[in-house]
Amino acid sequence: MAQLSRRDVAALIDHTLLAPEATAAQVAALVDEARDLGVFAVCVSPSMLPLRAPGLAVATVAGFPSGKHHSLVKGTEARLSVDQGADEVDMVIDVGAAVAGDFNAVLGDIITVREAIGDRALLKVIIESAALTDAAIVECCRAAERAGADFVKTSTGFHPSGGASAHAVRLMAETVGDRLGVKASGGIRTAEAAAEMIAAGATRLGLSRSREVLAGFPD
């Protein structure tokens, strides 16, 4: 792979603030920093919408962080977020259903959210890969593709099992090919880790420490 530039990596970043204690002032500062860094998007909690972020895509989450919300609640939350200006929705699957091998439930969960937002916003599906076996990761990715999702995503960054790994990203990328994007998120705090995820097949990065990560790449 050719050496990645700071601009190359910035174009892949969802600059993220999903801490439960985040304030409106902190989200405004996030937007200002995102514009300064030249990243692709900001990702914030649904309660922070609508959000003025000129020149940036606005992403939010649904069923976050546990995924243990009724599918109809996730769909309603996602639809309301899109009505309030979200360009992208990162939904959390019912991880327990995946652990139990009930991939029809995973499929139905994703379909419900996809149908709730239609084609008005991009849909990313958070599978919490660190909590799953390789076989379950593959099946969740297949379910996401069947349900019409646009991306599969490794992690919320809140699960005790951990965040993104290059192994999971590689497996996800091999499963979805170039048909869906792959977002690596959770615990990516250095330029080296970001480069590893991109080399493994990540086409988007969810970062809360974007400035620190980007500082490790050449201009």
Beta strands, then each sheet from edge to edge (+ up, - down):
strand 1: 13-17
strand 2: 41-44
strand 3: 57-62
strand 4: 88-92
strand 5: 122-126
strand 6: 151-153
strand 7: 181-185
strand 8: 204-207
sheet 1: 1+ 2+ 3+ 4+ 5+ 6+ 7+ 8+ 1+
end
